[in-house]
């Protein structure tokens, strides 16, 4: 499962590079980079259309991030991971590690003999300006719990099976009470990295 996830991330990187090269603009300077490794500056544009080049016969067929077990089209990840942020973003450059700068959490702490995980969310916002909240997490948790084992990233005994209860003391805090102790590095990188958040309010 980890191999397919890393292959999907590699595919995203390639697809993003292709997409950047294939973006079309109207007149003027529309360069993404200056060609010498430094980013070009430009004005933020609201709305519009982006054209991406996809390999023949490899078009995405699902944009919902909680893919069913019957759907293994890796090209779907090229869209979903750019649309729906993950609680924990894995991969820090070429390293097999968590990337805190791209993750939705600002802090993640284990306690009670590593059976309790307290997650503080960053004050980030969805594209419509609404804040990302702990309710977005419980929304995804409830969706997954109701649809196991039809989730492609489901492993019997792990999330959400191993969650005894979820608490949300406030809009930016999630507390997971687990059924057993876990190695924090394993649980953060190999379990929480599979959980995207969805805007419950929408």
Steps between C-alpha positions, in 0.01 A plus 500: 500500500784738584662425163184589309469822702858599422451416132191719505701786654762458229220511242371823658842659471525404134142604428552834671811563290307409186207713612719803564658461159156463339330795671376748247464871557388795293765752403756665723745323726348182639817317603487292816876515547772718360696208356795552738354323801331803653127555512348775289261741666154565365150600595258256658216415264154406628330222301588410145594175328811286524576247227697190597661250266423139598656186353267335245252259654589602854238757587378522861154356558438591865552826691367388840808441722354202691550262209305172500692174519399421142668812362875482453555766234814675624425801283212591732757593765637765262177691556389400847824575686505851356134560590467337842780557754617213721518517876863386472697566182766238446826550318742780579681551174653163412486376859252249635377728774207717602495851353361726776489804271249329267304319774177633645616465859699761691580253781449129550566347844473146638416426864349229724764245399455605133129413501380862475582734211432871538499689172493878470398628157662792322282810448471423128191561290314323224484663158165660593661678797351277771748369760615139511362361826488191718144446369651439156701216655200340674307527172768293321532262796125429495501451121785251522355317799170453316667379181774266622625279339410673170781757544804421288742604779329287766713249689306280740575594860638844418309827447210529563474158676763595758328821609307449824366856502554844348475822697499854364551734799495798263494581130875455459568196722447130434562233765518138383465237772647183353430138595871424548845660514682576176846614405434874441724512191313210343153631584574853381669409171325175410146550631416869538657576161210320331233732640394797288267763642179606326307825554204376705323837468484460121 
